[in-house]
Amino acid sequence: MGFHIPAGHVPTHLPKVGKYRIRKNTAEEGPCGWGRCAPKALQLCNNPEGYLAAYSLLAIFQGIVVNGLINISISTIEKRYELNSSLTGLISASYDIAFCVLSLFVSFFGERGHKPQWLAFSAFMLGLGSLIFSLPHFSSGKYHYGAKLEGTSSANFTCSASTKSSLPNYLYVFILGQLLLGVGGTPLYTLGTAFIDDSVPKHKSSLYIGIGYAMSLLGPAIGYVLGGQLLNVYIDIQIPESTKIDQDDPRWLGAWWIAFLACFFAIWLLIIPFTCFPKQLPGKCLTIMVTSSLYVLMSLIIASSSEALVATGFATFLPKFIENQFGKTSSFSATLGGLVLIPAAALGQIISGILVSKCKMDCKSIIKFMIGTCSVALILNTVFLFAKCGNEPFAGVSETYNGTGTLYNLTAPCNANCRCLRSIYYPVCGRDEVQYFSPCFAGCASHLFNNKKKTYHNCSCIGKPERENGSEDFLYEAVPGKCPTQCKFLPLFLTFFFFAVVFTFMAVTPTTVAILRCVPDKQRSFALGVQSVFLRLLGTIPGPILFGVAIDNSCTLWDINECKTKGACWVYDNERMAYLLMGISKWLCHIKYMYKVIDILTLTARWELF
């Protein structure tokens, strides 16, 4: 076990056993300030609690941008810049690519440097990355969704080089912004975490780290809610007077970029407090460390990487899953996803930190604890199997046009003469409770406004209502928007998923503590750097890409423009999506089991380590 000894009271009678390391206080202690300017008021912050407060604020804003705003903006960015889920998954993974490339370098050299100043550099890069990520909005011009979308027929369209959109090229700007955010995040979760462990007694380390990690999850919660509300604001702030569009219109795009600008200014303000901390906080304890097996360290890292893959994938695409599975708007889905996912993750971090601290678990006990939480999470993840929703009837996709036409073909005899464009997606719900791609594909010849609500009439493709009511006279044949879903499983899904996330994240803080206890004292930052590399290479980089490919594979109707270029997906197969996501989760949980069992066997064989 490890013991803490106050500085200046190192006993001379300790046995010289190879597995023990005594950490000497060679770092520079000093007042909190800037050179000779060290106000007395600042000395109140010159302690682990003061540093934890500054660390938590930076972690919150990093979470707001990277794991909150970007995730809820994915759906909007896809539509605005004509990208598919695989490409937006690449945007999400770019953060981790930068993190992975720089992690070993930063953790190795930063261990010997001034860690708080490294965090000041972190704040600078996070702010710059947030600014860069918002720039495409200002250079891409006003959002044009086309006046023809509301029409009931379409004219001939000739494809030419000038009509091909340049919007997908903004993919590279988004990737650059994410790379800069990754540069800024690297010192935060390697050197920043190690500095916490440097400054507090061993038995309190898990509690402080758990609080810091929980604050990093509070950021995405704020990001989801803030960004979700801003999606209710039109993307260009002012809606053009010549058009009529509201949030129920599938062409609606929200002002995703506003929060990125606000975070740019806020994060740069945090550079100030980190520049005033000394290289070492006063009152540091000396620790007799115990080194452990390399096999245990690598098994812990690989197991945590598989957890990160699932967590990152769900965090990126949970709003899209709710939006398509349960028929909710992008704004509501983003807000709801944040209110469920992030508090659950933060709760799991705090609970595990308290349990490990209070029970004073050793490495072997921590691994057994993680196996238990993984088992419960796997059982709860079966919610994807019984709380899934089928698709509502869609003419030309899931069913034919009243027996005419063929599946996966939007054109049928009833609309063949309408010259409809597949690039114009404006869904309408017919009185027969079937959804149609647009009024044109529904064969509608006219429209009226009834109490400021648009209705379509003389629709040749729409049949009679399935539930006939002789006393009811339909005043319309179709109305704008998707048909309301009949699925009632959303509360059940959210309840099970909340507790699945709690138990999944209960393994995060114990994993970090176990890694810190498995390496010599001077290699702790580097060990976290190694973990970060594998966490990105095997977890958070392939996570969004793997989930994005799985979601794309469940697509049944793509946005294909006049030039036959594939864009975003309009309609997904809900059941296929649910089965694919559950399969990925189950497969990766088996990997976690295998490596944690290896840890138990290794520690049992090397009982003398702990």
N, C-alpha and C positions, 0 to 999 in steps of 0.2 A: 504493500500500500504506500501511498505518498503521504508525507507529513509536512506541515508548514512551521517554519521557525522564524521568529522575529529577526529582522536585520540586526547584526551586531551580537547575536547570541548563538552562534553556531558552535555546537559542542565539538570538542576535539577527540572524543572517545568513540565516534561512529566507526563501525567496521568498514574497511575498504573493499566493498563487494562490487564487482563489475557492473551489476545491473542498476546501481544507484548513481544518480547525478545530482550534484548540489549546484543550484543556480545562484551565482554571486551577483550582488547588486553593483554592476559596473556601469549601468546607464546613468545618465546625468539627470539629477533632480533639480528642480528650479521653480521659481514662482510662475504664476500664470500671468502672461502679459506679452509685450512686444519689446524685447531688449530691456532697456532701463525703465521703460514705461510699464509698470506693474501695479495698477491701482489695487487698493486693499479689497475693494468690492469683488474684484475678479478672483481673489484667493478663495472665496467661498465655493468656486467651481473647480478648484485645483484638487480634485479627488475623484475616485472611481464613479461616484454618482453624477458629478458634473460632466465627466467625459461620456458616460452612458446617455445622458440627456442629449448632448450634441450628436453623438453617434446615432441615437434613435431618430432625431429629426432628419438627418441626412438619409437614413434608411427608409424613413417614411416617404420622403420626396422621391427617392430612387424607386420605391415600390409604386408610387402614384404614376410615374411616367412609364417605367418598363413593364410592370406587371398589371397595371390598371388601365391607363389611357390607351396604350398601344393595343391591348387585347380587345377593348370594346370598340376601338376604331377600325378593327380589321374588316368587318363587314362593310362599313362605309367606304373605306379605302378601296376595297375590291370593286365596288360599283363605280366609284368616282374615277378610278384610274384603270378600269377594265383589266383587272387581274384575277386569276383564279386562286383557289385555296392553297395550291402547292407553292405558288410564288409568294403569297402572304405568309405562308409558313416559313419560307426562306427569310423574309424580313424579320420575323420573330427570332429565328435562329441566329441572325447576324450578331446580335448582342452577345450570345454565348461563344460565337467564333472568336470575337475580339478578346473576350474574357479568357478563353482557352489559350490563345496564342501568348498573352502577356502574363498569365497567372504565375508560372514558374519564375519568370524574370522578376516580377514585382515582389513576390513572396521571398525570394532568395536575397535580393539586395535590400529590400525594405526592412527585413529582420535586423539588419545592422544599421539602419538609418533612423530618421526622425519620423516615427509612425504618424503622429498627428498632422505633420506637414504633408505627408503622403495623402492623408484624407482631405486636406485642403485642395490638393491637386485633383483628387477624386471629385470634389464638388464643382470645380471649374469645368472638368470634362463632361460631367452629367448635365450641367446647365447648357453647355455648348451643343451637346447632342440633342437636347430637347428643342433648342432653337432651330437646328438644321432640319429636324424631323417635321417642323411646321412649315418650312419654306415652300414645298410644292403647292400649297394653297394659294400663295401670293404670286406665283409665277405661271400657274396653269390657267389663269383667266376665270371668268364667270362660269358657273355651272349651267350647261345647256342640256336640257333633257328632251327637247323637240316638241313643237306644237302639234305634230301629227299624232302623238300618242293618244290624244283624246278623240281622234277621228274614227269613223266607222269603216273607212276604206283607205287604201294606200295607192300612191302612184308608182309608176315604174321608176326604178332606181338603177343607175349605172355605176358600177364600181370603177374607181380610178385611183391613181397614186395619191392624189390630193385629198381624197376622202379618208384615207387610212389615218387613224388617230395616232398621235405621238404621246398620248397620256401614259401608256405602259412604260415609257422610258423613265418616268419618275420613280420607278422601282429602285433605281440606283441611288437616288437621293435618300430614299427611306433607308436603304441599306447603309449608306454612309452615316446617317444619324444614329442608327442602331450600333454601328461599330464604335462611334465616339461614346455612346452610352456604355458600351461594354468596357472601354478603356477606363471610364470613370468608376464603374462598379467593381473593378478588379481589386483595388486597395481596400475597398470597404469591407468585403467579406473574407479577406485573407489577413491583412495587417490589422484591420480594425477589430476583428474578432480575437486575434492573438493578443492585442493590447489589453483587451478586457481580461483575458486569462492571466496576463502579466500582473495586473493591478489588484486582484482580489484573491482571498484564500481559496484553496482548491475546492472545499466543500460548498463554497458559494458560487463557484464559477458557472455551474450549470444553470443556476437561477438567473444570474446576470446575462448569460448568453441567451437563455430562453426569453428574457424580457426584450433583449435587442432584436432577436429574430421575430418575436411577436410584433414589435413595432414596425419591422420591415413588412409585415403582412397587413398592418393597419393601413399602410400606404395604398396598396391595391384596392382595399375597401373604399377608401376615399376616392381613388381614381375611378372606380366603377360607378359610384354614385354621382360624382361630379361630372364625369364624362357622359354618363347616361342622361343626366339632365340637360347637358349642353347639346345632345343629339336632338332635343326638342326644339332647338333654335335652328332656323334655316341656315344652310352652309354659307351663304353669302350675306347673312344677317337679314337683309331686306328682300322679301319675296317680290319678284317682278309683278307689277300691276296688271300686265297683259295676260297673265296666266293664273289659273286657280289650282292650287296644290296644297295639300295638308299632310299630316303625319301618317294618315292611313293610306296615302298614295305610295305604291312601291317605288316610285321615282324619288321620293323624299330623301334627302341627305342632310344630316345634321352638321352643326359647326364643331367638328372634331378637333380643330386646330387651336381653339381659344385656350384651352387648358395647358397646352404645351408651351405657349408663350408665357402664361402666368407662372408656370413652374421654372422656366428659364430664369426669371428675375428672382424668385424665391430661393432657388438653389444657390445662385451666386452670392446671396447674402450670407449663406452658411460658411463661405470661405473664411470669414472674419473670425468666428470662434475657434476654428481648428488651428489657425496660425498663432494663437496665444497659448496653447497648451505646451508644457515642457516636454522634453524627450522622455522623461520618466516621471510618473506621478509620485508624490511623497508617500512614505510609509509602506513601500513594497515589501512583501514577504519573500523569504527564501524557501525553496521547495526541494525536497528530496524526491526526485522523479524516478519512476520505474519504466524501463523500456520493455516493449513487448515484441511479439513476432511480426515479421514482415507479412506473413500469410494472413494474420488477423487484420492488419492495416489494409491490405489490398482487398480482402473480402468485404470489409466494412465499406470501402470506397465503391466497389462494384455494386453492392446491394443498394447503397444510397443513390447510385446513378440510375438504377432501374426505377426507383421511387421517383426520382426527378423527371424521368421521361414521361411517366404517367401524369404527374402533377402539372408539368409544363404544358403537355398536350391538352389536358382538360381546362387549364386556366386560359389557354389561347382560344379554344373553340367552344367552351361551355355556352357563352351567349348565343352563338350560332346554333348549337344543338337545341337550346330552349326555343329559339325563334322558329326553327323549322319543325321540331318535334311537336310543339304544343301550340303553334300558330300565333305567336306573340310578335309584337313589334320589336325592332332592333333596340330602341331606347329602353323599353320595358324589360327585355331579355337581358340587356347589359346591367341594368340596375339590379334586377333580381339575382342574376348570377353573382354579382359582387356581394350582395347582402347575405348570400348563402355560403359561397366558397371562402371568402376571406375571413370572416369571423370564425368559421369552423377551423380554418388552418391556424389562426392565432390562438384559439382556445387549446388546440392540440399541443402547440409549442409550449404554452405556459404550464399546462397540466403536467406534461412530461418533465419540464424543467424543475417544477416543484417536487415531483415524485422522486426524481433522481437525487435531488439535493437533500430532501428529508430522509430518504431511505439509505443515503450514502452508498449507492450501488457501485460495485466494482465492474470491471469490463465484462466479465462473464454474465453477471446479473443484468447488465444493460442489454446485452445481445438477446437473452431470454425474454426480456421485456419487449424488445422490438419484434421478436417472432410472434408474441401474443397479439400485439397491436396489428400486425400484418394479417394475421388470421381473421380477426374480426372485420378488418377493412375489406378483405376478399369476400366474406359472406355478405356484407352490406352492398357491395358492388353488383350483386345479382339483381339489384333494382332495375338495371338496364334490360333484363330479360322479361320482367312481368309488368313494368310501368311504361312500356313503349307504346307509341301511338301509330296507327295505320294512316295512310294518306287519304285525304278527302278526294272524291272523284274529280278527275281532271280530263277533259275531253282531248283526245289525241295523245294522251300520255298513259293514263291508267285505264281508260275505257274509250270506246269508239263514240262517234257522233250518232247516237240513237240507232246503232246497228250499221251505220255506214262508215266508210273510211277504214283505216287500219291503225293499230296501236303504234305509238312513237312517230306518228305523222300528223302534224297539225292541220294539214289540208285535207278536206273531205268534199264530196259533191255539193254539200250545202253552202260552202264558202269558196268554191273553186274560182268563181268569177269575181271575187272581191279584190283580187290582187293584194293580198295581205303580206306584210313584211314580218318575218320572224324576229328581226332585230328590235321590234317595237313591243316590249312587254308591258302590258297594261291590263292586268287580270280583272275579270268581271265574274260575278256569281249569278248564274241563271236561276230562274224560278224553279227549275228542276233540281236545284241543289247540286249542280255540277259547275265546276270552275272552268273558265275558258281563258285562253292565252291573252286575248284582247277582244274588244267589241267587234273588230273586223273578223276575227276567226270565229266569233259567235254568229256571224252573218247578220249583225244588226245594221239596219238601214237608216235609223233616225234616233235622235235622243231629245229628251225634254228635261227641264228643271222643275222639280216639284218640291216646293218649300226649300229652295236653294240646294236641293239634293238632286244629283244627276241620275236619270234613269234612261234605259235603252229600250227601244221598241222595234217591232218588225224584224225580229231575229230569226233567221231561217234555220239555224242549227239548234235552237233551244226547244226542248220538248215540253210536254205538260208536267206539272208538279207531280212528284211521286205520291205525296199525301194529298189526295184530292179532297176538297172541302166545297160542297155545293153552295154554301152561304158566303164563301170568300171569293171575291173578284180581284185578281191580281191587277194592280195598276201599272205594272212594269213587267218586262221580260228579263231584264238583267240590271244589276246595280254595280258600281265600281268597287273593286277590292276583292280580296280572297273570300271564299266561303268560310263561315265560322266553323271552327273545329268542334267535333263532338267528343273529343278526348277529355276525360276528367281526372287524369292520373298525375297532373302537375304537383298538387300538394304532397301526394305520396312519394313521388320521385324526389322532391326537394328535401323531405324529411330524412329518407334513407341516405341520400347523397351527402347531406350535412354531417351525419355521424360517420359516414365512410371517410370523409375528409378529415374529421377530428382524429380518428384512429390512424389514418395514414401519416398525418403530420406529427403525431406523438413520437415518431421514430426519428425526427430530424435533429432535435437538440441532443438526445442521447448519443446519436451517431457522432456529432461534432465533439462531444465530451470524450467519448471513447477514443477517437482519433488523437485528441490532444494528450491522452494518457498512454498512448501506445508508442510514443516517439520520445527521443531525448529532448531536453528542454530547449536547446538552441535550434532545434529543427521543427518546432511546432508551426511556425508560420509557413515554412516550406512544405510541411505535411498538408496543411490546409490548401496550399497552392497545388500540390499534386492531386488532392481530392477535387479541387475546382476544375483541373484539366479533365479528369475522367468524368466528372459530373457533367461537363459540357460535351465531351466527345461521345459519351455513351448515353447521356440523358437529355439535357435541355436543348442540344442542337438537333439531334434526330427526332426529338419528341414532337414539336410542332409540324415538322415535315412529314413524319409518319402518320400523325393524326390528320394532317391536311390531305395526304394521299388517300387515306381511308375514307374521309368524307367525300372527296372528289369521286371515288369509286362507287359511292352510293348515289351519285347524281343521275337523274333520269331526263333532265331537260337543261341543255346549255344555252347560254346567250351567244348566238352566232349572228354576226352582223352581215351587211350586204356583201362584204368582201370575203365572207366565209371564214372570218377569224373568230376563234373561240374565246369567249370572255369568262365572266363569272357564271356560276350555276344558279338557275332560277328555282328548280324543283328537285328535291331529294327523295330517295326511297327511305322512309323513316325507319322501317323495321331493319333493313340492311345496315343502316347507319348504327343503330343500337347494337346489333350483333357484332359488328366490326369493332366498336369501341370496347365492348365487354370482352371480346376475345383478346385484344391487345392488353387490357388490364390484367386478365387472368394469366396470360402467358408470362408477363413480366413479374407477377407476384411469385410464380414458381421459381423464377431465377433468384429472387430475394431469399426465399426459403432455403435454397440450395447453399448459397454462400453464407447465410447465417448459421446453418448447421455446421458448415466447415469451420466457422469461428468457434463454435462450442467445442467441437472435437479437438481443435488445435489448442485451445486454452485448457482443456481437460488434460491433454497430454503434457502441457508445459505448465503444470500447476504452480511451479515455483515462481512464475512471473508475477502473480498477484497473490 
